[in-house]
Amino acid sequence: MRVERGITVARLLTEPRLTPILRLVAGQPGEERTIDHPRVQKPGLALAGHTHGVVPTRVQILGETEITYLDTLSPEEQLKRVTQLFDLGLSLVVVTRGVEPPTALIQAAQETGTPLAVAAPRSSRAIQAIHLVLDGILAPSQTRHGVLMDVHGIGTLLLGPSGIGKSECALFLVERGHRFVADDQVILSLLPSEQVLGRAPPLLRNHLEVRGIGIINVRDLFGANAVRSEKTVQLVVELCPWRDDEPFDRLGLDEATIDICGIPIPMLRIPVRTGRNMAVILEVAARNHILKAAGHHGAQKFISTLMGDMEDPSSEPTR
């Protein structure tokens, strides 16, 4: 497992969940500055001259209160206070509520090369959106070779040896209306909620390799609804070569798990051979997982009924 040491401002601003609400208005030369903390900071006291405690590598939020305070100052005093703050080498400053930043903010951002952005939502919603993205990116993470799909709302991670057919399964599932997340490399991150979030590396996002065809862009071929940028992993399916002498689970009573980022996640081992409709099998696996989560375990119910019938020979056969 590794911990992301930080991300650039440019990468944060290109995250799909933030691009609709966040736009850079000044300080473009500073886009390579690093953000290394998942929590934002509101530097209200810093505008009053108390800069102790400001962490430059956190995203700084200026909301309605801070902007209203600046408006009470003369233009000269505004520039003095803002420059004092921006001279700390801030990674990113965000003005919320879609407010156009005061001239002093833009001037200080340009002079110090500090990225200055505007977020359309009010502070609470902007902070929530930024936290969600940073939690996913800066969380402890690991990379696995596999495919991640959203099947009936269940984040399904397909593992298995190269050439077993993981990417082809993904393509079949997309054709059946399910959503593609990642192929080949899946970045798995541990969230504060102890869920495991999966996503593709930025370079591979939306791309799927199909042997004989090459690399395709799933979003371009099937539309925006066929892909998603990330998904929590709820089920792991290991695709295995079919072997007659290998005892694959036939009853569904085994509750196997796999450890990912320290979290045990339910796991199935499904054999693959010519003629099996793997897309349908994976759909059934996802549906069965939903039923189990709701407390309906088909295999256990079947065994309980069978044992009851064996103990009571006079009972009518179960139909």
C-alpha positions in Angstrom: 0.0 0.0 0.0 1.2 3.5 -0.7 0.1 7.0 0.4 -0.2 9.7 -2.2 2.2 12.4 -1.1 0.3 15.2 -2.9 -1.4 16.2 -6.1 -0.9 19.3 -8.3 -3.4 22.0 -8.5 -3.8 21.3 -12.2 -4.8 17.7 -11.5 -7.3 18.7 -8.9 -8.9 21.2 -11.3 -9.3 18.6 -14.0 -11.1 16.0 -11.7 -14.5 15.3 -13.3 -16.5 16.0 -10.2 -14.9 19.5 -9.8 -14.7 20.7 -13.4 -18.4 21.7 -13.5 -18.2 23.8 -10.4 -14.6 25.1 -10.2 -12.8 27.4 -12.6 -9.4 29.0 -12.5 -9.4 32.8 -12.9 -5.8 33.8 -12.1 -2.4 32.5 -11.1 -2.0 30.0 -13.9 1.8 29.7 -13.4 1.2 28.1 -10.0 -0.8 25.2 -11.3 2.1 22.8 -10.5 2.0 23.6 -6.8 1.2 20.7 -4.6 -1.8 20.0 -2.3 -0.9 17.4 0.3 -3.8 17.6 2.8 -7.3 16.3 2.3 -8.9 19.0 4.5 -9.5 22.6 3.3 -8.7 25.7 5.4 -10.6 29.0 5.9 -8.0 31.7 6.5 -10.3 34.3 7.9 -7.9 35.4 10.7 -5.1 35.5 8.2 -6.9 38.4 6.4 -6.8 40.3 9.7 -3.0 39.8 10.0 -2.9 36.6 12.0 -1.2 34.2 9.6 0.0 31.7 12.2 -1.5 28.3 11.6 -2.1 28.7 7.8 -0.9 25.6 6.0 0.1 26.6 2.5 -0.4 23.1 1.0 -4.1 23.0 2.0 -6.8 24.4 -0.2 -7.8 27.9 1.2 -11.5 28.8 1.0 -12.7 32.4 1.0 -16.5 32.4 1.5 -19.1 35.1 2.0 -17.8 36.2 5.4 -14.2 36.7 4.2 -15.2 38.5 1.0 -17.6 40.8 3.0 -14.7 41.6 5.4 -12.4 42.5 2.5 -15.1 44.8 1.2 -15.0 46.9 4.4 -11.3 47.8 3.7 -9.9 50.4 1.4 -8.4 49.1 -1.9 -4.9 49.7 -0.5 -5.5 47.9 2.7 -7.2 45.0 0.8 -4.1 44.6 -1.4 -1.8 44.7 1.7 -3.8 42.0 3.6 -4.2 39.7 0.6 -0.6 40.0 -0.5 0.5 39.2 3.1 -1.5 36.0 2.9 -0.5 35.0 -0.7 3.2 35.6 0.1 3.0 32.4 2.2 3.2 30.4 -1.1 -0.4 29.0 -1.0 -1.2 26.1 -3.3 -4.7 27.1 -4.2 -7.3 29.8 -3.1 -10.9 29.3 -3.9 -13.6 31.9 -3.7 -17.1 30.4 -3.3 -20.7 31.3 -4.3 -19.6 32.1 -7.8 -18.5 35.6 -6.7 -16.1 37.4 -8.9 -12.9 37.9 -6.8 -12.1 41.5 -5.7 -9.4 43.2 -7.8 -6.9 42.9 -4.9 -7.2 39.1 -4.9 -6.7 38.8 -8.7 -3.7 41.2 -8.5 -2.1 39.4 -5.6 -2.6 36.0 -7.4 -1.0 37.2 -10.5 2.0 38.8 -8.8 2.7 35.8 -6.6 1.8 33.1 -9.1 -0.9 31.7 -6.7 -3.7 29.8 -8.4 -7.1 31.5 -7.7 -10.3 29.8 -8.6 -14.0 30.4 -8.2 -16.5 27.7 -7.1 -20.1 28.1 -8.0 -21.7 26.5 -4.9 -21.7 28.1 -1.5 -18.9 27.3 0.9 -20.4 24.2 2.6 -21.1 22.5 -0.7 -17.8 23.5 -2.3 -15.9 22.2 0.7 -17.8 18.9 0.6 -17.1 18.4 -3.1 -13.4 19.2 -2.6 -13.1 16.9 0.4 -14.7 14.0 -1.5 -12.1 14.3 -4.3 -9.1 14.8 -2.0 -10.2 11.9 0.2 -10.1 9.6 -2.8 -6.8 10.9 -4.2 -4.8 11.3 -1.1 -6.0 8.2 0.7 -3.7 5.1 1.3 -3.9 3.2 -2.0 -2.6 0.3 -4.0 -2.8 -0.6 -7.7 -4.0 -3.9 -9.0 -4.1 -5.5 -12.4 -7.8 -6.0 -13.3 -11.0 -4.4 -14.5 -13.6 -2.4 -12.5 -17.2 -2.3 -13.5 -20.4 -0.9 -12.0 -22.9 -3.9 -12.4 -26.4 -3.2 -11.1 -24.9 -0.6 -8.8 -22.3 -3.0 -7.3 -18.7 -2.1 -7.8 -17.3 -5.3 -9.2 -13.6 -5.8 -9.5 -12.5 -8.5 -12.0 -9.2 -10.2 -11.3 -7.4 -13.0 -13.1 -4.4 -13.9 -15.2 -3.6 -11.9 -18.3 -5.6 -13.2 -21.3 -8.4 -14.8 -19.2 -11.0 -12.4 -20.7 -11.5 -9.6 -18.2 -11.6 -6.8 -20.8 -14.0 -8.8 -23.0 -16.3 -9.3 -20.0 -16.2 -5.6 -19.4 -17.2 -4.9 -23.1 -20.1 -7.4 -22.9 -21.3 -5.8 -19.7 -21.1 -2.3 -21.2 -23.2 -3.5 -24.2 -25.8 -4.7 -21.6 -26.1 -1.3 -20.1 -23.6 -1.5 -17.2 -20.9 1.1 -16.5 -17.1 0.9 -17.1 -14.7 2.3 -14.6 -11.1 1.0 -15.2 -9.2 -1.5 -17.3 -5.7 -2.9 -16.8 -4.6 -0.7 -13.8 -7.1 -0.1 -11.1 -6.1 2.4 -8.3 -7.7 1.3 -5.1 -7.9 3.8 -2.2 -9.0 3.5 1.4 -11.6 6.1 2.3 -12.2 7.5 5.9 -15.5 5.6 5.8 -13.4 2.3 5.4 -14.7 1.8 1.9 -12.4 1.0 -0.9 -12.7 3.4 -3.9 -11.5 2.3 -7.3 -10.6 4.5 -10.3 -8.4 4.4 -13.4 -5.1 6.3 -13.7 -5.8 9.6 -15.5 -4.0 8.5 -18.7 -6.1 5.3 -19.0 -9.5 6.8 -18.0 -12.3 5.6 -20.3 -10.0 3.4 -22.3 -10.4 -0.4 -22.7 -8.0 -2.8 -24.5 -9.7 -5.4 -26.6 -7.4 -8.0 -28.2 -7.6 -8.0 -32.0 -9.1 -4.5 -32.0 -6.7 -2.5 -29.8 -7.4 0.3 -27.4 -10.9 1.8 -27.6 -12.5 4.8 -25.9 -15.6 3.5 -24.2 -17.1 6.9 -23.6 -16.7 7.9 -27.3 -18.2 4.6 -28.5 -21.1 4.1 -26.0 -21.7 7.6 -24.6 -21.2 9.3 -21.3 -23.6 7.0 -19.4 -21.5 4.0 -20.2 -18.6 5.2 -18.0 -18.0 6.6 -14.5 -14.8 8.0 -13.1 -14.8 6.0 -9.8 -16.8 3.4 -7.8 -16.5 1.8 -4.4 -15.6 -1.9 -4.6 -18.2 -4.2 -3.1 -17.5 -7.5 -4.8 -14.3 -9.1 -6.2 -14.6 -11.8 -8.9 -11.5 -13.8 -9.8 -11.8 -15.4 -13.3 -10.0 -18.7 -13.4 -9.2 -21.2 -16.1 -11.6 -24.1 -16.1 -10.1 -27.3 -14.6 -12.1 -30.4 -14.1 -10.0 -31.4 -11.1 -10.3 -28.1 -9.3 -13.1 -28.0 -6.6 -14.9 -24.7 -7.4 -17.7 -23.8 -5.0 -21.0 -25.4 -6.3 -23.3 -24.6 -3.4 -22.5 -21.0 -2.7 -22.0 -21.5 1.0 -18.4 -20.4 1.1 -18.1 -16.8 2.2 -14.6 -16.0 0.9 -13.0 -12.6 1.2 -10.0 -10.8 -0.2 -8.0 -8.1 1.7 -7.8 -4.8 -0.2 -6.2 -1.9 1.6 -6.8 -3.7 4.9 -10.6 -4.2 4.2 -12.1 -7.7 3.7 -14.2 -7.7 0.5 -16.5 -10.6 -0.6 -14.8 -12.6 -3.3 -16.0 -15.2 -5.8 -13.9 -17.6 -8.0 -15.6 -18.2 -11.3 -14.2 -20.6 -13.9 -14.1 -19.5 -17.5 -14.4 -21.8 -20.5 -15.6 -21.5 -24.1 -19.4 -21.2 -24.3 -20.1 -19.6 -20.9 -21.9 -16.3 -21.1 -19.7 -14.5 -18.6 -21.7 -11.2 -18.8 -24.9 -13.0 -17.6 -23.0 -14.9 -14.9 -21.4 -11.6 -13.6 -24.8 -10.0 -13.6 -26.2 -12.8 -11.5 -23.2 -12.6 -9.2 -24.0 -8.9 -8.6 -27.7 -9.5 -8.1 -27.0 -12.3 -5.7 -24.6 -10.0 -3.7 -27.5 -7.5 -3.4 -29.8 -10.1 -2.1 -27.2 -11.3 0.4 -26.7 -7.8 1.7 -30.4 -7.5 2.2 -30.4 -10.7 4.3 -31.7 -13.2 1.6 -29.1 -16.0 1.2 -30.5 -18.4 -1.4 -28.0 -21.2 -0.8 -28.3 -21.2 3.0 -32.1 -21.2 2.7 -32.0 -24.2 0.3 -29.7 -26.1 2.7 -31.9 -25.3 5.7 -35.0 -26.5 3.8 -33.2 -29.6 2.7 -32.0 -30.4 6.2 -35.6 -29.9 7.5 -37.0 -32.3 4.9 -34.4 -34.9 5.9 -35.2 -34.6 9.5 -39.0 -34.9 8.8 -39.5 -37.7 6.2 -43.2 -37.3 6.3 -43.1 -33.7 4.9 -44.1 -33.1 1.3 -41.2 -32.8 -1.2 -40.1 -29.2 -1.7 -41.1 -27.9 -5.1 
